[in-house]
């Protein structure tokens, strides 16, 4: 099952400094062995609430691959280039199973609530 990485990214001054650019120069090489790819990146149009900064959306073939990339020596080596120069909230979320519907999910929760 695919896993998605979502990064709520805030860069001071909205322009990456030289260290952050060094991170960007190197990060793709750390992701490639784990099958990661960028799906979307940039400022978001906020339709509800607030979201200062930008969004990075990545896809990995599995949670295991995403976890292995994040824990890899290659990524750990360059991680401070990002964490020292930007504010990030990063989450991993697994894709939904084939055929998933919100209505069916709500019905399952309703059954559990009324049974217990």
C-alpha positions in Angstrom: 0.0 0.0 0.0 1.4 3.4 -1.0 2.3 5.9 1.7 2.3 9.7 1.3 4.5 12.2 3.0 3.0 15.6 3.7 5.3 18.4 4.8 3.8 21.7 6.0 6.9 23.8 5.2 7.7 27.3 6.3 10.9 28.9 5.1 12.0 32.1 6.8 11.7 34.9 4.3 10.1 32.5 1.8 13.4 32.1 0.0 15.7 29.2 0.7 19.2 30.1 2.0 22.3 28.4 0.6 22.2 25.6 3.2 18.6 24.9 2.3 19.5 24.9 -1.4 22.3 22.4 -0.6 19.6 20.1 1.0 17.5 20.4 -2.2 20.5 19.6 -4.3 21.1 16.3 -2.4 17.6 15.1 -1.2 16.5 13.4 -4.4 19.5 11.1 -4.4 18.5 9.9 -0.9 14.8 9.3 -1.9 15.5 7.4 -5.2 16.6 4.1 -3.7 13.3 4.0 -1.7 11.0 4.7 -4.7 10.0 8.1 -3.4 8.7 10.7 -5.8 7.4 14.3 -5.5 3.8 14.7 -6.4 3.2 18.3 -5.5 5.2 21.2 -4.0 4.6 24.9 -3.4 2.2 27.4 -1.9 -1.3 26.1 -1.2 -4.6 27.9 -1.9 -6.2 28.1 1.6 -10.0 27.6 1.3 -10.6 27.2 5.0 -8.6 27.9 8.1 -5.0 29.1 7.8 -1.9 27.5 6.3 1.2 29.7 6.4 3.9 28.4 4.2 4.0 25.7 1.5 3.2 22.1 1.0 5.4 19.2 -0.1 3.5 16.0 -1.1 5.6 12.8 -1.8 4.6 9.2 -2.5 6.5 6.1 -1.5 5.6 2.5 -2.6 5.0 1.5 1.1 5.2 2.7 4.7 8.3 0.5 5.1 10.1 2.3 2.2 9.1 5.7 3.6 10.4 4.8 7.1 13.6 3.3 5.7 14.3 6.4 3.7 13.7 8.7 6.7 16.0 6.6 8.9 18.7 6.1 6.2 22.2 7.2 6.8 22.2 9.2 3.6 19.1 11.2 4.6 20.2 11.6 8.2 23.4 13.1 6.9 21.6 16.0 5.1 18.6 16.3 7.5 20.1 19.2 9.5 20.3 21.2 6.3 16.5 21.3 6.3 15.8 21.3 10.1 18.2 24.2 10.7 16.8 26.3 7.9 13.1 25.7 7.8 10.1 24.8 9.9 8.5 21.5 8.9 5.6 19.5 10.2 5.9 16.1 8.4 3.4 13.3 8.5 3.1 10.0 6.8 -0.3 8.6 5.8 -1.1 5.4 4.1 -3.3 5.3 1.0 -6.8 4.1 1.4 -7.7 0.5 0.2 -9.3 0.0 -3.2 -13.0 0.7 -3.1 -12.9 2.8 0.1 -15.9 5.1 0.6 -16.4 7.6 3.4 -20.1 6.4 3.6 -19.0 2.8 4.3 -16.4 4.0 6.8 -19.1 6.0 8.7 -21.5 3.0 8.6 -18.7 0.8 10.2 -18.1 3.4 12.9 -21.9 3.7 13.5 -22.1 -0.2 13.9 -19.2 -0.2 16.4 -20.7 2.7 18.4 -24.1 1.1 18.7 -22.7 -2.4 19.4 -20.6 -1.2 22.3 
